[in-house]
């Protein structure tokens, strides 16, 4: 156990338990109950969950009647249980992710306190909860918050087993890996097992690693968790899920670009400093310390964990910013060691983050003028309109805090760094996210409410916003409309509708932002 480093006078309050609890709750829940669902990912997951409850099929997932093979079953089960208890709404759909996020923060705190000291553990809560990228994933109704919780639980218990081998620890590791496999598939096992192999092999304990991996209890528990659902989905769909998930969404995801997301080997290296805002200034002390002393034990394990994630997803042909989160936790643990000794230059990152999040709305109108895509232009113009007085006050507060970080030398640097981090998290959650949601997704929700009030058959055409089905609380197929039907489509799609039938009559029922609702008369 390491000795607790000296704490600057103004830090105790910021590191106190009440502050940490409020920080974690605000970051994990934030605006989750009011934000509309974000398409494509949130809409797709929640549509599949809604259909699971409608059809009573808890084995296979469907999205608007079409089999969905993107992910295994775990997150859908948890969302369905939440909706069954609290009704179909955005908070109930996001609740499993929010709770998993709190678990992620809690086990990270416990691990750092156990392996290092209480001060670094409390710093770890700040680093994770105040990270805007993590805060988004905390409340997103997708599988990633749950996966990160299960990954960290597995990684942490593997290291505990490395220190003190026990059958009880193997049982927990097997549970985490099994549940992770049901959440995301092979990656949930590949990352922890690969990192643990390097850790054990570096200490000449490869045989210990093999014994743990092939321990009868480990294998039995893992198989008991994973196999029953795979048998059930095979009985229900045959080989379709296995082809769709294991071949397309695992092998093909690494070998070919999917959904226009990828694939540059330097993508995450370039993006990482931005994704680590407002704590980018702590990267250099971590790098410097690794060169001063050769990483061993915990440091080697954490570094291996991060580098494995970086390498795997850097060479994947499908890349999204939040994939790097699978390897961010170990980086934050290493950063926590340096937070209380942060230099003044580290304040540049939170100041930059505050300015970026606070002033970005001022660019919406300019960006709309530069766009030649009707949908993007309409969304940006609506975002500019939604930038009302309340949001402008938040922007001014963000800019004022950014300036204060650099000028108010009355407070020590670590305290100012944490204050800036809190400002970044709050401005992201209560300024940027609501604006983006109001412009891109709120029109979809309003169109659904309009369609429900009018009644009648409805389809979507030329648009992929699966959250519409959630708000409609029914299956809404994607196809060309027929007479007598309503159709949700993108803005400026009227010509393509008339191309289906030049003699048709389409009545505009709703238009806002990038979406329009017509009736085919």
C-alpha positions, 0 to 999 in steps of 0.5 A: 500500500502506497502512502497517501500523498500530501493534499493541497488545502482547498482539495478536501472539499472537492474530494469529499464523499458528498461532492463525489456522490453528487458528481457521479449522479449528475454525470451518470443521470444528467438530462437522461429523463428529458433528452430524446433518444439519439439515432441511430444507436439508441433508437436501434437498441430501444426499438429492439427492446420495445419489440421484445416486450410486444412480441414476448420473444426474449430470445431473439431481437428484432428492429421493426420486424427485421432480425437485429444481430448487432449485439447479444442479448444482455442489454435488451433484457435489462432494458426490458426489465426496466421498462416492465417496471417503470413504463416505456420512457427515455429514463427507463430505457436508459436506467440500466446504463446509468446504474452500470455507470455508477457501478463502473465508477464505484468499482474503479474507486474501490480498486484504486483505493485498495491498490494505491490510496484513498486520495487517488481513489477519490481523484479517480472518481473525478477523472472518470465522472467528469470526462465528457465522453464517459458521461455521454456513454453513462446515460446512453441506452446502448450496451457500452456502459454495461460492457465497461462495467463488466470489463473493469470488473473482470480486469480488476478481479484478474489483477487481484487473482494475480496477487492472491490466487483463489477459487472464489476470485476465479468464480467472479472472473468467470461471471464477469466474462460470461456476462460481458460475452452476453453483452458484447461478445468475444471482445469482452473476453479477448481484452482481459485474457490477453492483458492477463496473459502478458502480465502473468508471462512477464513474471514467469507465471504462464503455467499459472495463467493456463491453470486459471483459464482452464480451471474446471470451475472457471469453464463450467461457470462461463459455459453455464452463463453463455451457452443456454442463450446461444442454444435458445437463439439457435432454436429460434433462428438457426444459424442466422444470428451466428452469421449476422453477429459473429461473422458480420459484426465481429470479423467484418467489423475489423476487416471492412468499414461499417456505417462509414465509420473507419478506418485510419490506424492513427485515428485514436492516437490523434483523437485521444487528447481531445477525448481526454479533455479536460484532463489532457494535461495529465498525459505527459506526467504519466508518459514521463513516469513510465520512462523514469521506471520500467513498468511492472506489476500494476503499471504494466497491467494497466499499460497493457490494457490500454495499448491492447485496446488502442492497437485492436481498434486502431487497426479495425476498419470500423472506428467510433470515438467511444470504442477507446473507452474500453481502454480509458479506465487504466489511463485514468488510474495512472493519471490519478497519481498525478492529479494532486501535483498537476502543474499550471499548464494542465489548466489549459485543457479544461479552459479549452474544453469550456471554451469549446463547449460554451462557444460551439453553439455560436457556430451553428448558423455558420455551419448551416450556411456552409452545408450543402446537405438539406438534412444537416442544414435544417438541423443546424438552423434549428439548433441555432434557433434553440440557442435561447437565453438560458443556453446563452447564460450557460455559455457566458458562465462557461467562458467566465469559468475558463478565464477564472481558471487561468487568472484566479491564482488564489486557489491551487492548481489541482482545485482549479483543474477539478473546477474546470472539469466539473464545468466541462461536464456540466456544460456538455450535459446541460448545454451541448447535449440538450441543444443537439437533442432538441435540433436532431431528435426532438422533431422525431418525437414530436412527429410521432406524437402528431402521427399518434394523435391523427391515427392510421397506418404509417411507414418511414421512407428515406430516413433511418430514425428507429426512435420513431418506432419507440415513440409510436409504440409500434412497429413502423416499417421502412418502405415506400408509402402506399395510398392512405398511409402517413410517411415520415421522411427527411426534409427535401424528400418530397420530390423522391416521394412524387417519383414513386407516383407522379399523380399522387397527392402528399399532404404535409402534416408536420415539418421541423428540423430535418424531418417531415411527416406527409399523408399519401392521399 
